[in-house]
């Protein structure tokens, strides 16, 4: 674990196991992933960024679990699921999805399928 990752979790150490479980699964299942920690998010890259985690407030504070992480990923389509806390279409044909994670059990095959799709979508860009 590098210094930037630890700084990102300063004040949120209870969410670190969520990140570790997510990062381990992403790196094990998706080829060529690099991870970059910054002050406000930790990003997952292949050719381009395809997902990131943050403490973005995508719900009212009272509606967020403790601990939590927000996983954000981009796809070429909109996913309709109760697991998606918020979506946006910043560009035509690019949908940004935000999922609130509260337990490692939520890092399941459905979530990983979305991340595989996000990685492929990202890799296909110029």
C-alpha positions as CSV (number, residue, x, y, z in Angstrom):
1,X,0.0,0.0,0.0
2,X,1.5,3.3,-1.0
3,X,1.5,6.6,0.8
4,X,-1.1,8.2,-1.5
5,X,-3.6,5.4,-0.9
6,X,-3.2,5.7,2.9
7,X,-3.7,9.5,2.6
8,X,-6.8,8.9,0.6
9,X,-8.2,6.8,3.4
10,X,-7.2,9.3,6.2
11,X,-10.4,9.6,8.3
12,X,-12.0,6.7,6.5
13,X,-9.8,3.7,7.5
14,X,-12.9,1.6,8.1
15,X,-13.5,1.7,4.3
16,X,-10.0,0.4,3.5
17,X,-11.1,-3.3,3.5
18,X,-13.7,-2.5,0.9
19,X,-11.1,-1.0,-1.3
20,X,-8.7,-3.8,-0.8
21,X,-11.3,-6.4,-1.7
22,X,-12.4,-4.4,-4.8
23,X,-8.8,-3.7,-6.0
24,X,-7.8,-7.4,-5.5
25,X,-10.7,-8.6,-7.6
26,X,-10.3,-6.0,-10.4
27,X,-6.5,-6.7,-10.7
28,X,-7.1,-10.4,-10.7
29,X,-9.8,-10.4,-13.3
30,X,-9.0,-7.6,-15.7
31,X,-5.7,-7.6,-17.6
32,X,-3.2,-4.7,-17.6
33,X,-4.8,-2.7,-14.8
34,X,-2.8,0.0,-13.0
35,X,-4.0,1.8,-9.9
36,X,-3.4,5.5,-9.2
37,X,-4.3,7.1,-5.9
38,X,-4.9,10.9,-5.7
39,X,-6.3,13.1,-3.0
40,X,-9.9,12.7,-3.9
41,X,-10.1,9.4,-5.7
42,X,-8.3,6.2,-6.5
43,X,-8.5,5.4,-10.3
44,X,-8.2,2.1,-12.2
45,X,-6.7,2.3,-15.7
46,X,-6.1,0.1,-18.6
47,X,-5.4,2.3,-21.6
48,X,-7.6,5.0,-20.0
49,X,-9.4,5.3,-16.7
50,X,-12.3,2.9,-16.6
51,X,-13.3,3.1,-12.9
52,X,-12.5,5.0,-9.7
53,X,-13.5,5.0,-6.0
54,X,-14.2,8.0,-3.9
55,X,-16.2,9.3,-1.0
56,X,-18.5,11.3,-3.3
57,X,-21.9,12.0,-1.8
58,X,-24.3,10.4,-4.3
59,X,-27.0,10.2,-1.6
60,X,-27.9,12.2,1.4
61,X,-25.4,11.7,4.2
62,X,-28.0,10.1,6.4
63,X,-28.7,7.5,3.6
64,X,-25.0,6.5,3.2
65,X,-23.9,3.4,5.1
66,X,-20.8,3.4,7.3
67,X,-18.3,2.5,6.0
68,X,-18.9,3.1,2.3
69,X,-17.1,3.7,-0.9
70,X,-18.5,5.1,-4.2
71,X,-17.5,3.1,-7.2
72,X,-17.8,5.1,-10.5
73,X,-17.5,3.6,-13.9
74,X,-18.3,4.6,-17.5
75,X,-20.2,2.5,-20.1
76,X,-21.6,3.1,-23.6
77,X,-25.1,2.4,-22.3
78,X,-27.2,3.2,-19.2
79,X,-27.5,0.5,-16.6
80,X,-30.9,0.4,-14.9
81,X,-30.5,-1.3,-11.5
82,X,-31.4,-0.5,-8.0
83,X,-27.7,-0.8,-7.2
84,X,-26.9,2.3,-9.2
85,X,-27.2,5.3,-6.9
86,X,-26.8,7.9,-9.7
87,X,-26.2,8.1,-13.5
88,X,-25.3,10.8,-15.9
89,X,-24.6,11.1,-19.6
90,X,-21.8,13.7,-19.8
91,X,-21.3,13.0,-23.5
92,X,-23.6,11.3,-26.0
93,X,-23.1,7.6,-25.8
94,X,-21.1,7.7,-22.5
95,X,-22.9,6.9,-19.3
96,X,-21.3,7.4,-15.9
97,X,-22.6,5.2,-13.1
98,X,-22.1,5.5,-9.3
99,X,-22.6,2.5,-7.0
100,X,-22.4,2.8,-3.2
101,X,-20.4,-0.1,-1.7
102,X,-20.9,-1.0,1.9
103,X,-19.6,-4.6,2.2
104,X,-17.2,-6.8,0.3
105,X,-20.1,-9.1,-0.5
106,X,-21.4,-6.4,-2.9
107,X,-18.3,-6.9,-5.1
108,X,-20.1,-9.7,-6.8
109,X,-20.3,-11.1,-10.4
110,X,-22.8,-8.5,-11.5
111,X,-20.6,-5.7,-10.4
112,X,-17.5,-7.3,-11.9
113,X,-19.4,-7.8,-15.2
114,X,-20.1,-4.0,-15.3
115,X,-16.4,-3.3,-14.6
116,X,-15.3,-5.7,-17.3
117,X,-17.6,-3.9,-19.7
118,X,-16.2,-0.5,-18.5
119,X,-12.6,-1.7,-19.0
120,X,-13.5,-2.9,-22.6
121,X,-15.4,0.4,-23.3
122,X,-12.4,2.4,-22.1
123,X,-9.8,0.4,-24.0
124,X,-11.8,0.9,-27.2
125,X,-11.4,4.6,-27.1
126,X,-8.7,6.4,-29.1
